[in-house]
Amino acid sequence: LGNHIYIAPGMEDPVAFDAIARQVHNLPLAQIKRIVVPVGGGATLVGVTRGLWNTPHRGQRKVLGICASLPPTRMIEKYLHPLGVGRGLELISAKSSYSQPAHGVKVGKVDLDPYYEAKCYPFLEPGDLLWVVGHRSSVLR
């Protein structure tokens, strides 16, 4: 089956950033206006932003991070700014607090995680790509 890497959510590791960044190269970037990323600790945001930075579309596509709680300022300062990466990155707060899940939100047939991806839904516009990190199993649903 090839080589696989398990990347735990919130993992602050260059291996994780690189694995996420490589996935950006699989996207049809010419058809995407911006990439919307649910943000917790910031690891996925760092990987996506770095990946986009290393494409011919660098600077032409925006990354919009929807923060489920506090913005990951330390991660951005540590892993993006020293590389000059981050232009085109915008962070905004979700419309509800982290402790208020948004249950039952779907994009097509995909059930969105109530604490992260579902909170991005109100911000989606035509031409956006929603970066889905994962979905927790929960007895709360």
N, C-alpha and C positions, 0 to 999 in steps of 0.2 A: 503494500500500500504506500510505500514511500516514507519520507521523513515527516514526522509530525511534531509540533510543539504545542503544549498546552499553555495558554496564557491566562492566568487568573485575573479577573477584573481588579483594577487598581494596582496592578503589578508595576512597580517602578524599576524597570530593568531595560538597558539598551537592547537586549535580545528581543524583548516584547515590542519595543518601539520599532525595531527593524522589521519584525514579522508583520506588524500592522502596516507599516509604510509600504512594504512590498505588495500588500493587497490593493493599495490605491492604484497600482499599475494595471490591475485587472478591470478597472472601471472604464466605461465609455465616456471619458472626460469631455469630449467634444460635445456631448449631448446634455451635460450637467451644468446648471447655472451655479449652484453652490452645494456644498456637502454639509448637512446638518448632523451634529454629533451630540448625543447625550453626554453630559459631563458630570463625573463624580470626582475622583482623585486626579484625573487629568491624563492618565497614561494613554488611553485611546486617542484623545485629542492631540497629544504630542505625536503619536505615530501617524495619524492621518495627516496632520499639518506637515510633518517632515516628508511624508510620501508625496504629497501634492507638490511640495517645494522642489522635488527631484523629477519633475515631469516637464514637458514642453509647455504645459498650461500654467506653470508657476506664475503667480501674480494675476492670472486671468480668472481664476475661480476663487470664490470666497469659502472659508470654513466658518460656519456659525455654530458656536458651542452653546448649548442650553444647559445651564448649571442647575443641578438638582439641589445644591446647597451652596456653600461658599465657593467662589471662583478658585481654581487651582493655581493661584498666583506664583507660588514657590516653584511648582513644576514647570510653568511657562518660563519663568526667569532662569531656571537652572538648565532646561533642555532645549529651549527654542531660541531665546534671545542671544545667547553666545554665538549661535550659528548664523545670526542675522535672519532667522526664520520667524515668521509670524505676521508679516504684512498680509492683509486680507483675512486675518483672524478676528472674529468678533465674538465676544462673550456676552450673553444676557441671562438674566435669572428666569427660572421657570415661573409660571404664574401662580403656582402653589408651593407651599413648603415641602421639604423632603418627606415629612411625616404624613402628608396628605396624598395617598396614592390616587392615581387616575385609572380606575379599573374599567375594563371593557372597551378600551380603545384599540381599534384595528386599522391597519392599512391593507386594503384588499382582504386576504384571508389570514394575514399575519397578526396575531395577538401581540400587542406591544407591552413590554414590561411596565407596570404601573408606577414605578419610582423613577424611571429614566426615560426610555423611548416614548412612552405615552405623553410625557410632559413636553416633548418636542412637537407633538401633533399640531397645536394651535399656531405654531410658527412656520409650518410648511407652506411653500408656495409652488406654483407650477415650475418645473425644471429642477427642483431640489432632489437630492438623493439623501434619504435618511439612513445613516450608518447604524445598523442594528448590532449592538454589542452582545446581547443575550436576553434571556428571559428566565426569571427565577420560577421555580415551582413553588406554589404557596397554598396553604390551607385557607388563606384569607379570601380566596377568590370564590 
